[in-house]
Amino acid sequence: MKTRQLGELQVSALGLGCMSMSQSYGAANRADSERTLHRALDIGYTFLDTASLYGLGHNETLLGEVLPTRRHEFILASKCGIVDRDGKRAVDCTPENIKKTCEDSLRRLNTDVIDLYYLHRRDFNVPIEESVGALADCVSAGKIRYIGLSECSSTTIRKAHSEHPICAVQSEYSLWSREPEYKVFDCCKELGIGFVPFSPLGRAFLAGVITDMSALGDDDMRQTMPRFLEDNFKQNLKQLADLREIARSNSCTMAQLALAWVLAQDPNFVPIPGTKHVKYVEENAQAAELSISIEELARAGEVFSGNSVCGDRYARSHMISLDPDEA
């Protein structure tokens, strides 16, 4: 696979999001997850993304158990700062929690150093400079190599970068999630920070494979997301017809079209579509090799332009944890 520059790191043009191997989108099969991880490395993925939150440590442990002999083949990214307290999600980016979580992550991942360690969310009760300062201490101690942020505003990114250089910012970005275009992209480009779009397939919606929400389990996280509920879902589905036609005319899948669009937005964006299946890790990789005209990609970009998407990305309880740029 072709490579891209992500801040100071060189990685494959696509990374692999590993969350679904532990939570959120139905039960995962250990054997399938193992095959997917190995196949990803075999075909050129060199950027794997996990977090301490995923499966409450299960995901990091999975990578640590499955890939110890191949650790030198990939850039490893993980995240800290979101915790589970009595079954409820909370954000804790105090220096004490960051350093403890880093130690726990290193142990579970079975590694001496994490290449890229993100704050999973900003903690509004802790100055961002204090949180980044704790991560900087981890860099000085040789426990992490580079610092990242997730779902942060341009203002927060600038404050963080003034405390210690930020290597990459990770935020949701896809054909139907465009918020980073407002100020984050310009900020990252100005400061030389890489950008990692997560959920570039809109949690599989843009792949055209979800047509009936009743087919998903009650514990599937999409059952709580406004875009996937009732009338919002029906209206969003109607807009997929145009994407399906553009994909057909370019002899690719809808997922490949959606990824090709994200890749075309900037030569150094590194999307991390998640999957737990070999079939999709192979299909997604082919998106990096597609040649789709600028005009066709622009058509795809217009499908969900403006305010045409129905529903927020998350339920309100999660939306309030985000750090959006002010209008």
C-alpha positions in Angstrom: 0.0 0.0 0.0 1.1 3.6 -0.7 2.3 5.6 2.3 1.4 9.0 3.6 3.0 11.5 6.0 1.1 11.9 9.3 2.9 14.7 11.1 6.3 13.1 11.8 5.2 9.6 11.2 5.1 7.7 7.8 2.2 5.3 7.7 0.1 3.4 5.2 -2.5 5.5 3.3 -5.2 3.7 5.2 -5.0 2.6 8.8 -7.1 -0.1 10.5 -9.5 0.9 13.3 -9.7 -2.0 15.7 -12.6 -1.0 18.0 -15.2 -3.3 16.5 -13.1 -6.4 17.4 -14.1 -5.6 21.0 -17.3 -3.6 21.2 -20.1 -1.5 19.7 -21.1 -3.3 16.5 -22.2 -6.8 17.6 -20.2 -9.7 18.9 -16.7 -10.3 17.5 -15.1 -13.6 16.8 -11.6 -14.0 18.2 -10.4 -16.1 15.3 -11.8 -13.7 12.7 -10.2 -10.8 14.5 -6.8 -12.5 14.5 -7.1 -13.3 10.8 -8.1 -9.7 10.1 -5.1 -8.3 12.0 -2.6 -10.5 10.3 -4.1 -10.0 6.8 -4.0 -6.2 7.3 -0.3 -6.3 7.9 0.2 -8.8 5.1 -1.3 -6.5 2.5 0.4 -3.3 3.7 -1.5 -1.7 6.5 1.2 -0.2 8.8 -1.1 1.9 11.1 -3.3 0.2 13.8 -5.6 2.2 16.0 -7.0 1.2 19.4 -7.8 2.7 22.8 -7.9 1.9 26.5 -11.7 2.3 26.4 -12.4 -0.3 23.7 -13.8 -3.3 25.5 -12.4 -1.8 28.7 -8.9 -3.0 27.8 -9.9 -6.0 25.7 -8.9 -4.4 22.5 -5.4 -3.5 23.6 -5.0 -6.9 25.1 -6.1 -8.5 21.8 -3.4 -6.6 19.9 -0.8 -7.4 22.5 -1.6 -11.1 22.4 -2.0 -11.5 18.6 0.8 -9.3 17.2 3.8 -9.5 19.6 6.1 -11.0 16.9 5.0 -8.4 14.4 5.3 -5.3 16.5 8.1 -3.9 14.4 5.8 -3.9 11.3 3.3 -1.2 12.3 2.8 2.2 13.9 0.7 1.6 17.0 -1.8 4.3 18.1 -3.9 4.2 21.3 -5.9 6.6 23.4 -6.4 7.6 27.0 -8.8 9.9 28.9 -12.2 8.2 28.7 -13.0 5.9 31.6 -15.8 3.6 32.8 -17.1 4.4 36.2 -19.7 2.0 37.5 -20.9 1.3 33.9 -21.0 5.0 33.0 -18.6 6.8 30.7 -16.6 9.7 32.0 -13.7 11.8 30.8 -10.7 12.0 33.1 -7.6 13.7 31.6 -5.9 14.5 34.9 -2.2 13.9 34.8 -2.6 11.1 37.4 -5.1 9.2 35.2 -3.2 9.8 32.0 0.0 8.3 33.4 -1.7 5.4 35.0 -3.6 4.6 31.8 -0.4 4.8 29.8 1.2 2.2 32.1 -1.9 0.0 31.8 -1.9 0.3 28.0 1.8 -0.6 27.7 1.2 -3.7 29.7 -1.9 -4.8 27.8 -0.3 -4.0 24.4 2.7 -6.0 25.4 5.1 -3.3 24.1 7.7 -0.9 25.5 6.5 2.1 23.7 3.3 3.4 22.0 4.0 5.3 18.8 1.1 7.7 19.0 -0.9 8.3 22.1 -4.1 10.5 21.9 -6.2 12.2 24.5 -9.5 10.5 23.6 -11.5 13.5 24.5 -10.8 16.9 26.1 -11.5 17.1 29.8 -13.3 20.4 30.4 -12.3 20.2 34.1 -8.6 20.1 33.4 -6.6 22.7 31.4 -5.5 21.1 28.2 -1.9 22.2 28.9 -1.9 20.1 32.1 -3.1 17.0 30.2 -0.6 17.5 27.4 2.1 18.1 30.0 1.4 14.7 31.4 1.7 13.2 28.0 4.9 15.1 27.4 6.3 13.5 30.6 5.4 10.1 29.0 7.4 11.1 26.0 10.4 12.1 28.1 10.2 8.8 29.9 10.3 6.9 26.5 6.8 5.4 27.0 5.2 7.1 24.0 6.8 8.7 20.9 4.2 11.2 19.8 1.1 12.9 21.2 -2.3 13.2 19.5 -5.7 14.7 20.2 -9.2 13.5 19.4 -12.3 15.5 18.6 -10.7 18.8 19.7 -11.4 22.3 18.4 -8.8 24.4 16.7 -8.5 26.6 19.8 -7.7 23.5 22.0 -5.3 22.2 19.4 -3.4 25.5 19.4 -3.2 25.6 23.2 -2.0 22.0 23.3 0.6 22.5 20.6 2.0 25.4 22.5 2.6 23.1 25.4 4.2 20.2 23.4 4.2 19.5 19.6 1.1 17.6 18.6 1.7 14.9 15.9 -1.9 14.1 14.8 -5.5 15.0 15.4 -8.2 12.4 15.1 -11.8 13.4 14.5 -14.8 11.9 12.7 -14.8 12.9 9.1 -16.6 11.4 6.1 -19.1 12.3 3.3 -21.7 12.9 6.0 -19.6 14.4 8.8 -17.8 17.5 7.7 -17.3 19.5 11.0 -13.4 19.5 10.8 -13.6 21.4 7.5 -14.7 24.6 9.4 -11.4 25.4 11.3 -9.5 22.2 12.3 -8.1 21.5 8.8 -6.6 24.9 8.4 -5.2 24.8 12.0 -3.6 21.4 11.4 -2.0 22.5 8.1 -0.7 25.6 9.6 0.9 23.8 12.5 2.1 20.8 10.6 -0.2 18.4 12.4 -1.5 15.2 10.7 -5.2 14.4 10.4 -6.8 11.0 11.0 -10.4 10.7 9.9 -12.2 8.1 12.0 -15.5 6.5 10.9 -14.8 7.5 7.3 -17.6 5.1 6.2 -20.1 6.6 8.5 -20.2 3.5 10.7 -21.0 1.4 7.6 -23.9 3.6 6.6 -22.0 5.0 3.6 -21.1 1.4 2.5 -24.8 0.9 1.8 -25.0 -2.3 3.8 -27.4 -1.0 6.5 -30.9 -0.8 5.2 -32.9 -2.1 8.2 -32.1 -1.1 11.7 -34.1 -4.0 13.1 -31.4 -6.3 11.7 -28.9 -4.8 14.2 -28.7 -6.0 17.8 -30.1 -4.0 20.6 -26.6 -3.5 22.0 -25.3 -2.0 18.7 -24.2 1.6 19.4 -26.0 2.8 16.2 -29.3 2.1 17.9 -28.7 5.2 20.0 -27.3 7.5 17.3 -29.9 10.0 16.0 -28.8 9.6 12.3 -29.8 5.9 12.4 -33.2 6.4 14.1 -36.7 6.4 12.7 -37.4 9.2 10.2 -33.8 10.5 10.2 -32.6 7.1 9.0 -35.3 6.9 6.3 -34.4 10.4 5.0 -30.6 9.6 5.0 -31.2 6.3 3.2 -32.8 8.1 0.3 -29.6 10.1 -0.3 -27.6 7.0 -0.8 -29.1 6.3 -4.2 -26.8 8.9 -5.8 -23.7 7.5 -4.1 -24.7 4.0 -5.3 -24.9 5.2 -8.9 -21.5 7.0 -8.8 -19.9 3.9 -7.3 -21.5 1.7 -10.0 -20.3 3.9 -12.8 -16.7 3.8 -11.4 -16.8 0.0 -10.9 -16.2 0.2 -7.2 -18.1 -0.4 -4.0 -19.8 2.4 -2.1 -17.3 1.9 0.7 -14.4 2.3 -1.7 -16.0 5.5 -3.1 -16.5 7.0 0.3 -12.8 6.2 1.2 -11.5 7.5 -2.1 -13.3 10.8 -1.4 -11.7 11.2 2.0 -8.3 10.3 0.7 -8.7 12.9 -2.1 -9.4 15.7 0.3 -5.7 16.0 1.3 -2.6 14.0 0.4 -1.8 13.5 4.0 -5.1 12.5 5.5 -5.0 8.9 6.8 -8.5 7.5 7.3 -8.9 4.5 9.7 -11.9 2.5 8.6 -12.7 -0.1 11.2 -13.6 -3.8 10.6 -13.3 -7.2 12.1 -13.5 -9.1 8.8 -10.8 -10.0 6.3 -13.2 -9.3 3.4 -13.5 -5.7 4.3 -9.9 -5.0 5.2 -9.1 -6.2 1.7 -11.9 -4.2 0.0 -11.0 -1.0 1.9 -7.3 -1.3 0.9 -8.2 -1.2 -2.8 -9.7 2.2 -2.3 -6.2 3.6 -2.1 -5.5 2.5 -5.6 -8.6 3.8 -7.3 -8.5 6.5 -10.0 -11.8 8.4 -9.8 -12.1 11.8 -11.6 -12.2 15.0 -9.7 -15.6 15.6 -11.1 -17.0 12.3 -9.9 -15.6 12.8 -6.4 -17.1 16.3 -6.3 -20.5 14.7 -7.2 -20.1 12.3 -4.3 -19.2 15.2 -2.0 -22.4 17.0 -2.9 -24.7 14.2 -1.8 -24.5 15.1 1.9 -23.5 18.7 1.5 -24.8 21.6 3.5 -27.4 20.6 6.1 -28.8 17.6 4.2 -27.8 15.1 6.9 -30.7 14.3 9.3 -29.7 13.8 12.9 -26.7 14.4 15.2 -23.7 12.1 15.2 -24.2 11.0 18.8 -26.9 11.1 21.4 -26.9 14.2 23.5 -25.1 12.5 26.4 -22.1 12.0 24.1 -22.5 15.3 22.1 -21.8 17.4 25.2 -18.4 15.7 25.6 -17.2 17.1 22.2 -15.1 20.2 21.8 -16.5 22.0 18.7 -15.3 25.2 17.2 -17.5 28.2 17.9 -19.3 29.7 14.9 
